[in-house]
Amino acid sequence: MSTFAPEWLSLREKADAEARALDLVDRLLKIDLNRTPLVVRDLGCGTGSLGRWLAGRLGGAQHWVLHDRDPRLLSIAAATMSGVTIETHEGDLTGLTGADIAGTSLVTASALLDLLTAEEVDALAAACVDAGCPALLTLSVAGRVEFDPAESLDAEFEAAFNGHQRRVVDGRRLLGPDAVAVAVEAFERRGAEVTTSPSPWRLGPEQAALAGEWLRGWVGAAVEQEPGLAAEAPGYLRRKLDNGRRVVVHHTDLLAVVP
């Protein structure tokens, strides 16, 4: 299943909602965002799951500006977010500047930072600081996975998957699990106050469908990165699936506040 398929995004929405760091939202709510309505810009919005989770917590009148490359995802997001006004923008979001997002109260994103390059993350931080708006960037991969039961091959597959996350795609070196550290440095260098908080998926038998789909993709990416693992992969995957698919997949949420 494609990482960006609506079916995958729907499958993970409940786990995403349970994982996101509420302490950062509480911190955000103490900030004077100086806008009525709030203008929230969601980068890489997908089907709008972050908006559905966050809008009610922010409260009050809100206008959401949704960015995504996929018109199908944008149409789903626009049709399924309620209680707010919606504006959609189709296309590349990596070139946004402070001028582009002027008037925005809050920039948000979910599972986006690890898909960007160091230069793109730096540009995002610059845009937010230039526009004077905070950023709530959730569910970035942290590069750590914990299985129950654990086995010795876990570390090899984890390292290979992390290497795959850092691969070069169309000339772009993705950050993968390095993304949060790069983002923290980029925002702090520009004077922003940055807080991070863990946001792990905790998957068990009750999320068997999600855990199984994630596990197949995780193993497949590891083997793509390290073909030498191919011989071990079928047995390894079978053991993980047979043992109840209990796994903690670590992510990190980040809130950057511009003085």
C-alpha positions in Angstrom: 0.0 0.0 0.0 1.4 3.4 -0.9 2.5 5.6 1.9 0.1 8.3 0.6 -2.8 6.1 -0.4 -6.1 7.2 1.2 -6.6 3.7 2.5 -3.3 3.8 4.3 -4.0 7.3 5.7 -7.4 6.1 7.0 -5.9 3.0 8.5 -3.4 5.0 10.5 -5.6 7.9 11.6 -6.7 6.5 14.9 -3.1 5.5 15.9 -1.9 9.0 14.8 -4.6 10.6 17.0 -3.7 8.6 20.0 0.0 9.2 19.5 0.1 13.0 19.1 1.6 15.0 22.0 -1.2 16.8 23.8 1.3 18.7 26.0 2.4 20.6 22.9 -1.2 21.5 22.1 -1.7 22.7 25.7 1.4 24.8 25.3 0.2 26.2 21.9 -3.1 27.2 23.5 -1.3 29.5 25.9 0.1 31.5 23.0 -1.7 34.6 21.7 -2.1 33.8 18.0 -3.6 37.2 17.4 -6.1 36.2 14.7 -9.8 35.8 14.5 -10.4 33.6 12.7 -7.3 31.6 13.2 -5.6 30.9 9.9 -4.1 27.4 10.1 -1.9 26.2 7.2 -1.6 22.4 7.0 1.4 21.3 4.9 1.1 17.9 3.3 -2.4 17.6 4.7 -3.3 14.2 3.2 -6.9 13.4 3.9 -7.1 16.0 6.6 -6.6 13.8 9.7 -4.5 16.3 11.6 -7.1 19.0 10.9 -9.9 16.7 12.2 -7.9 16.1 15.3 -6.6 19.6 16.0 -9.4 22.0 14.9 -11.7 21.1 17.9 -8.8 21.5 20.3 -8.0 24.9 19.0 -11.6 26.1 19.3 -13.1 29.3 17.9 -13.5 30.4 14.3 -10.8 28.9 12.0 -9.8 29.0 8.4 -7.7 26.1 7.2 -5.4 26.4 4.2 -4.6 22.8 3.0 -1.5 22.1 0.9 -0.9 18.8 -0.8 0.5 17.5 -4.2 -2.4 15.0 -4.6 -5.7 16.5 -5.7 -7.5 13.3 -4.6 -6.3 13.7 -1.0 -7.1 17.4 -1.0 -10.7 16.7 -2.1 -11.1 14.2 0.7 -9.7 16.6 3.3 -11.9 19.5 2.1 -15.0 17.3 2.2 -14.4 15.7 5.6 -13.3 18.7 7.8 -16.2 20.3 9.5 -16.8 23.5 11.5 -14.0 25.4 9.7 -13.7 27.2 6.4 -11.4 25.5 3.9 -9.0 26.7 1.2 -6.9 24.2 -0.9 -3.6 24.5 -2.7 -2.3 21.8 -4.9 1.4 21.5 -5.7 4.9 21.5 -4.2 5.0 23.0 -0.7 8.8 23.0 -0.3 9.3 26.4 -1.8 7.0 28.4 0.6 8.5 31.6 1.9 7.6 34.0 4.7 5.8 36.2 2.2 3.7 33.2 1.0 2.5 32.4 4.5 2.1 36.0 5.8 -1.0 36.3 7.9 -0.9 32.6 9.0 -1.6 32.0 12.6 -0.2 28.5 12.8 1.7 26.2 10.4 1.0 22.5 11.0 2.1 19.2 9.4 1.9 15.5 10.2 4.5 12.9 9.1 6.2 15.4 6.8 9.6 16.5 8.2 11.3 13.1 7.6 10.3 13.3 3.9 12.2 16.6 3.4 15.8 17.5 2.9 18.0 19.6 5.2 17.7 22.5 2.9 13.9 22.2 2.7 13.5 22.0 6.5 15.8 25.0 6.9 13.6 26.9 4.4 10.4 25.9 6.3 11.9 27.2 9.5 12.9 30.5 7.8 9.4 30.9 6.4 7.7 30.4 9.7 10.1 32.8 11.5 9.9 35.4 8.8 6.1 35.2 8.9 6.1 35.3 12.8 3.9 32.2 13.1 4.4 29.1 15.3 4.7 25.6 13.8 3.3 22.4 15.2 5.0 19.5 13.3 3.8 16.1 14.4 4.7 12.4 14.0 8.2 12.6 12.5 9.9 9.2 12.6 12.5 8.9 15.4 14.3 5.8 14.0 13.5 3.5 16.9 11.2 0.5 17.0 10.5 -1.8 19.9 9.1 -5.3 19.3 7.5 -7.6 21.9 9.0 -10.2 21.8 12.3 -8.8 20.6 14.9 -10.7 18.6 18.5 -10.1 17.5 17.5 -9.3 13.9 15.4 -6.3 15.0 18.5 -4.1 15.1 19.6 -5.1 11.6 16.2 -4.4 10.1 15.9 -1.1 12.0 19.2 0.1 10.7 18.4 -0.9 7.2 15.0 0.8 7.3 16.6 4.0 8.7 19.1 3.9 5.9 16.1 3.7 3.5 14.5 6.7 5.1 17.7 8.7 4.4 17.9 7.6 0.8 18.3 10.0 -2.2 15.1 10.5 -4.2 15.2 12.5 -7.5 18.4 14.1 -6.3 17.0 14.9 -2.9 18.7 13.4 0.3 15.8 12.7 2.7 16.3 13.4 6.4 14.4 10.4 7.7 15.0 10.1 11.5 17.4 13.0 11.5 14.6 15.4 10.6 13.6 16.6 14.1 17.2 17.4 15.1 17.7 19.4 11.9 14.4 21.2 12.4 15.2 22.1 16.1 18.6 23.5 15.0 17.0 25.5 12.1 14.3 27.1 14.3 16.6 27.8 17.3 19.2 29.3 15.1 16.6 31.9 14.1 15.6 32.6 17.7 12.5 30.4 18.0 11.7 28.5 21.2 11.4 24.8 20.4 9.8 22.0 22.4 9.7 18.4 21.4 7.7 15.6 22.8 7.5 11.8 22.1 4.5 10.6 20.1 4.8 6.9 19.7 2.4 4.5 18.0 1.7 1.7 20.5 0.3 -1.1 18.4 -1.1 -4.4 19.6 -3.6 -7.0 18.5 -6.4 -4.5 18.5 -4.6 -2.6 15.7 -3.7 -5.8 13.9 -4.5 -4.4 10.4 -2.4 -1.3 10.8 0.5 -3.2 12.5 0.5 -5.8 9.8 0.5 -3.2 7.0 3.2 -1.2 8.7 5.3 -4.2 9.3 5.2 -5.4 5.7 6.2 -2.0 4.5 8.9 -1.6 7.2 10.5 -5.0 6.3 10.1 -4.3 2.6 11.9 -1.0 2.8 14.7 -2.6 4.9 15.3 -5.3 2.3 15.2 -2.7 -0.5 18.0 -0.8 1.3 19.9 -3.9 2.3 19.3 -6.8 -0.2 21.4 -9.1 2.0 18.4 -9.2 4.4 16.2 -10.8 1.7 16.9 -14.4 2.8 15.9 -13.6 6.4 12.9 -11.4 5.6 10.2 -14.1 5.0 10.8 -15.9 8.3 11.4 -12.7 10.2 8.1 -11.2 8.9 6.2 -14.4 9.7 7.4 -14.5 13.3 6.4 -10.9 13.8 3.0 -11.5 12.4 2.5 -14.7 14.3 3.5 -13.1 17.6 0.6 -10.7 17.7 2.1 -7.7 16.0 3.0 -5.9 19.2 5.3 -3.0 18.5 6.1 0.6 19.6 7.0 2.8 16.6 8.6 5.9 18.0 7.9 9.4 16.6 8.5 12.9 17.8 6.3 16.0 17.8 7.8 19.5 17.6 6.4 22.9 18.5 8.4 26.0 17.5 7.3 29.4 18.9 8.5 32.6 17.3 9.2 35.4 19.8 
